[in-house]
C-alpha cells in the first residue's frame, strides 16, 4: 500500500523552538505519523533562536536562490535543512536575513509585536508553497499549524489553485491559542494580497472591525484541528465552519492518536 504524504508547515517545532504548547505538540507529530506509515516533509521558519551549529543546519543549494515577492518587494529565500533529532526525518528551514535573523520570534524585548509580522507570514507562506513546488512532491495532506501559516489555505485555494502539486491535497489548519493571531490590522491585508488577490478573497480574515487569522484559515481549509483547550469556546467560528470536519481539542495523551484517526477519516471521505 502506498504511503500517504503529509506536508507539515508550522510556525514552531520543538526542539528548534521551545516553551510553547504548539512547539511541544507539533514536535511530536512527525515521528508519530512516520511510525504509522506516513511519508513526511516538514517546513518552518529559520528564526534567529534556532541554533544552526547545535542542530547542524546546512544550506540546500538546489532549493535556494528564489526571490519571494511581498507587496511588490523582492526578498531572497534561503533554504536550510537539518535532521529531526531521534529520527531520519528532515526539517526544511525557510530563511531570510531581513525577516528571521533577529534573536526573538514574534515580539521585541518589550513584548511588543514586530511591526512586520504580517510581512513575515506572507513571505513564509508563499515561500513554503514555492519550495514544495521545487520538491516536486505532491502531498495528500497539508497540515498548517499556527497563525503564521494561516495564509496557506487562502493561497492554495486561490492564487495557487491550478498548481498540479497540490491538486489532490486536503488542507488542514491547526489553530492554537498563541498571541498575535488578531494583530496586524490593515497592514495584514496589504501584505497578504500576493499575486493580485482581491479584497473579497481576503474578506474571510476580517472579524467584525478587526482581524482573525484563525477565522480566515478555517474558511479556506478543508478541515480544522483545535490545538488549544481555550479555543473551543473562545473561537466559535472554528466549530461553525459549515460542513467541514473539526477535531476538537484533546488532552496531550490523546492528541496524536486523535490526529491520526481524524486524518484517516478525511481520507475515507474523499470522493472517488
Wavefront OBJ file of the C-alpha trace (Angstrom):
o trace
v 0.000 0.000 0.000
v 1.375 3.392 -0.987
v 2.262 5.653 1.913
v 0.178 8.766 2.474
v 2.152 12.001 2.176
v 1.866 14.598 4.907
v 3.262 18.086 4.388
v 3.661 19.732 7.800
v 4.150 23.503 7.688
v 4.429 25.002 11.137
v 5.338 28.261 12.831
v 7.011 26.422 15.721
v 8.519 22.991 16.314
v 10.411 21.502 19.234
v 13.356 21.200 19.751
v 14.077 24.207 17.493
v 11.611 26.438 19.322
v 10.615 25.542 22.842
v 8.384 26.558 25.707
v 5.007 26.732 23.965
v 2.171 24.237 23.608
v 2.358 24.393 19.834
v 6.102 23.650 19.802
v 5.743 20.631 22.056
v 2.687 19.059 20.408
v 3.705 19.698 16.817
v 7.211 18.479 17.645
v 5.746 15.025 18.330
v 3.676 14.778 15.154
v 6.419 13.895 12.610
v 7.802 10.783 14.300
v 4.337 9.565 15.330
v 2.974 9.813 11.802
v 6.147 8.356 10.279
v 5.886 5.397 12.661
v 2.326 4.911 11.438
v 3.230 4.669 7.785
v 3.223 8.280 6.566
v 5.840 9.956 4.389
v 6.584 13.499 5.581
v 8.081 16.813 4.576
v 8.421 19.461 7.306
v 8.876 23.218 6.838
v 9.283 26.020 9.389
v 10.903 29.479 9.603
v 14.592 29.688 10.482
v 14.241 32.097 13.397
v 17.345 33.595 14.937
v 16.732 31.490 18.053
v 17.413 28.303 16.075
v 20.979 27.284 16.848
v 22.451 26.326 13.486
v 25.597 24.749 14.895
v 23.888 22.653 17.556
v 21.187 21.419 15.179
v 23.599 21.064 12.238
v 21.711 23.126 9.710
v 23.165 23.417 6.245
v 22.003 25.161 3.102
v 20.177 23.261 0.361
v 21.639 24.977 -2.688
v 19.274 23.351 -5.193
v 16.258 24.829 -3.354
v 17.710 28.229 -2.505
v 18.012 31.208 -4.810
v 14.367 32.108 -5.277
v 13.014 35.581 -4.645
v 9.646 35.911 -2.934
v 7.558 38.990 -3.704
v 5.598 40.566 -0.836
v 3.771 43.812 -1.598
v 5.956 44.461 -4.687
v 9.204 43.969 -2.744
v 11.587 41.096 -3.543
v 13.109 39.076 -0.713
v 15.668 36.298 -1.271
v 14.688 32.874 0.079
v 17.354 30.642 1.568
v 16.547 27.012 2.391
v 18.402 25.113 5.097
v 17.887 21.582 6.351
v 18.538 19.536 9.475
v 17.672 16.062 10.695
v 14.975 15.961 13.366
v 16.644 14.514 16.493
v 15.754 10.900 17.167
v 14.543 10.227 13.637
v 15.587 10.107 9.999
v 13.178 12.906 9.128
v 14.426 16.180 7.713
v 13.203 19.660 8.583
v 13.478 22.394 5.959
v 14.010 25.911 7.316
v 12.959 28.956 5.312
v 15.348 31.802 5.941
v 15.669 35.461 5.051
v 18.023 37.843 6.813
v 15.560 40.727 6.984
v 12.739 38.654 8.470
v 14.356 35.948 10.572
v 17.850 36.968 11.666
v 16.578 38.688 14.862
v 17.022 36.684 18.067
v 13.376 36.955 19.112
v 10.490 35.143 17.433
v 7.373 37.345 17.233
v 7.945 40.289 19.592
v 10.689 42.644 20.751
v 12.408 42.899 24.140
v 9.483 44.947 25.483
v 6.924 42.333 24.489
v 5.577 44.361 21.575
v 4.802 42.520 18.322
v 7.157 43.132 15.438
v 5.619 45.605 13.018
v 6.469 43.346 10.079
v 4.879 40.128 11.394
v 2.352 40.293 8.549
v 5.179 40.603 6.016
v 6.946 37.647 7.611
v 3.820 35.495 7.479
v 3.171 36.281 3.806
v 6.831 35.610 2.938
v 6.858 32.312 4.834
v 3.581 31.015 3.384
v 4.393 31.907 -0.210
v 7.954 30.664 0.221
v 6.717 27.346 1.604
v 4.494 26.772 -1.424
v 7.280 27.625 -3.865
v 9.662 25.305 -2.000
v 7.258 22.365 -2.206
v 6.872 23.032 -5.922
v 10.645 22.621 -6.215
v 10.418 19.347 -4.266
v 8.115 18.001 -6.972
v 6.395 16.131 -4.137
v 2.554 16.149 -4.244
v 1.161 15.808 -0.697
v -2.075 14.083 0.273
v -2.437 16.350 3.289
v -1.150 19.821 4.087
v -1.221 20.466 7.837
v -0.660 24.147 8.640
v -0.179 24.862 12.347
v -0.265 28.289 13.964
v -1.381 31.755 12.854
v 1.799 32.320 10.857
v 0.624 29.580 8.462
v -2.927 30.942 8.243
v -2.427 32.328 4.739
v -1.579 28.921 3.300
v -5.192 27.698 2.935
v -6.065 31.013 1.247
v -3.129 30.873 -1.147
v -3.634 27.223 -2.036
v -7.328 27.762 -2.764
v -6.873 30.987 -4.744
v -3.507 32.096 -6.135
v -2.221 28.506 -6.435
v -5.495 26.682 -7.105
v -4.311 25.415 -10.508
v -0.933 24.197 -9.217
v -0.751 20.436 -10.041
v 1.419 19.595 -7.000
v -1.458 20.456 -4.660
v -4.337 19.275 -6.862
v -5.301 16.336 -4.627
v -4.200 17.706 -1.258
v -6.559 18.193 1.658
v -5.710 21.280 3.692
v -5.988 21.065 7.468
v -5.488 24.116 9.660
v -4.271 23.662 13.235
v -5.437 26.548 15.437
v -3.517 27.206 18.638
v -4.089 29.818 21.333
v -0.921 31.783 20.689
v -0.505 35.573 20.695
v -0.549 37.661 17.507
v -3.368 35.990 15.511
v -5.551 39.097 15.772
v -2.788 41.634 15.168
v -1.649 43.370 12.027
v -4.689 45.406 11.052
v -4.807 46.811 7.534
v -1.126 46.092 7.044
v -2.019 42.397 7.135
v -4.481 42.759 4.261
v -1.969 44.781 2.238
v 0.895 42.322 2.699
v -1.260 39.201 2.341
v -2.540 40.205 -1.096
v 0.026 38.304 -3.179
v -0.474 37.559 -6.869
v -3.265 40.143 -7.225
v -5.611 38.613 -4.656
v -8.781 40.661 -4.274
v -10.297 42.298 -1.200
v -13.191 39.837 -1.436
v -10.810 36.864 -1.259
v -9.251 38.321 1.905
v -12.585 39.225 3.497
v -12.907 35.957 5.499
v -9.965 37.138 7.622
v -11.995 40.091 8.883
v -13.611 39.607 12.285
v -16.026 42.468 12.798
v -13.914 45.607 12.725
v -10.770 43.597 13.420
v -8.763 40.668 12.119
v -8.696 36.949 12.888
v -6.161 34.812 11.068
v -7.791 31.679 12.513
v -11.136 32.686 11.039
v -9.726 33.192 7.543
v -7.707 29.999 7.622
v -10.707 27.983 8.834
v -12.779 29.407 5.983
v -10.366 28.222 3.284
v -9.165 24.959 4.875
v -10.861 21.612 4.227
v -10.720 20.704 7.913
v -9.687 22.217 11.243
v -7.934 20.783 14.288
v -8.141 22.725 17.548
v -4.795 22.561 19.308
v -5.567 24.524 22.475
v -8.262 23.826 25.048
v -9.051 27.545 25.421
v -10.011 27.874 21.741
v -13.002 25.537 21.787
v -15.330 28.145 23.251
v -13.465 31.386 22.608
v -13.272 30.983 18.816
v -16.769 29.895 17.783
v -16.111 30.104 14.052
v -13.703 27.145 14.341
v -16.633 24.952 15.321
v -19.006 26.666 12.909
v -17.068 26.140 9.707
v -20.023 24.787 7.759
v -19.835 21.154 6.766
v -16.106 20.935 7.325
v -14.725 18.340 9.739
v -13.436 19.839 13.001
v -11.314 17.893 15.500
v -11.884 19.435 18.953
v -9.092 19.890 21.439
v -7.885 16.702 23.093
v -5.587 16.179 26.103
v -1.920 15.636 25.270
v -2.010 11.856 25.719
v -4.937 11.566 23.275
v -3.940 14.209 20.744
v -1.641 12.226 18.451
v -3.881 9.142 18.113
v -6.765 11.580 17.646
v -4.941 13.347 14.806
v -4.184 10.004 13.152
v -7.805 8.854 13.326
v -9.013 12.239 12.085
v -6.728 12.119 9.047
v -7.847 8.564 8.309
v -11.444 9.766 8.339
v -10.613 12.579 5.923
v -9.031 10.081 3.556
v -12.075 7.803 3.679
v -14.405 10.694 2.888
v -12.571 11.876 -0.225
v -14.790 11.393 -3.316
v -13.539 8.700 -5.681
l 1 2 3 4 5 6 7 8 9 10 11 12 13 14 15 16 17 18 19 20 21 22 23 24 25 26 27 28 29 30 31 32 33 34 35 36 37 38 39 40 41 42 43 44 45 46 47 48 49 50 51 52 53 54 55 56 57 58 59 60 61 62 63 64 65 66 67 68 69 70 71 72 73 74 75 76 77 78 79 80 81 82 83 84 85 86 87 88 89 90 91 92 93 94 95 96 97 98 99 100 101 102 103 104 105 106 107 108 109 110 111 112 113 114 115 116 117 118 119 120 121 122 123 124 125 126 127 128 129 130 131 132 133 134 135 136 137 138 139 140 141 142 143 144 145 146 147 148 149 150 151 152 153 154 155 156 157 158 159 160 161 162 163 164 165 166 167 168 169 170 171 172 173 174 175 176 177 178 179 180 181 182 183 184 185 186 187 188 189 190 191 192 193 194 195 196 197 198 199 200 201 202 203 204 205 206 207 208 209 210 211 212 213 214 215 216 217 218 219 220 221 222 223 224 225 226 227 228 229 230 231 232 233 234 235 236 237 238 239 240 241 242 243 244 245 246 247 248 249 250 251 252 253 254 255 256 257 258 259 260 261 262 263 264 265 266 267 268 269 270 271 272
